Amino acid sequence: MSGENVDDGEAYLKYALFCRDTTEGPGDELALDGIIDLIELPAPQAGQAADQAVLAEVDVHLVFCIEGATPGPHHLLVVIKAPGIPLDPPPPQRIDWEEGIIFQRWIKLFRIPVQKAGYHTAAILLDGTPLGEASFLVRFTGETPPPD
């Protein structure tokens, strides 16, 4: 995907993923610790899912990079989509893309409520346009994964 929209001036998502932690070293080197694609949790006890809307909360870092935006003000929105009761989206974040900037990266911390097993996804939008997603699967111990 990298470089596919460089000539036409449209912003695109270079990468997006969930991880447990991040550290930034010398020269703006970013280290991602514990990349998350699957989270296994103990299976809820009989009746627990009906009595409790949130079965667990998962703390994650969402790391993503946008390239190719035009200079000027923009609105960045990250919406978490998860199985269960819909989550309220946060307000868009106003960002300024400065002249000469090729790409920008973000690290956002989330505490995501787990209501059901399934894919938990972060949709990344710039100025209301979906750029892409990052996701991880929540599976309860002893369950088989859902089909793709």
Buried (B, 14 or more C-beta within 10 A) or exposed (E): EEEEEEEEEBBBBBBBBBBEEBEEEEEEEEEBEEEBEEBEBEBBEEEEBEEEEEBBEBEBBBBBBBBBBEEEEBEBBBBBBBEBEEBEEEEBEEBEBEEEEEBBBBBBEBEBBBBBBBBBBBBBBBBEEEBBBBBBBBBBEEEEEEEE
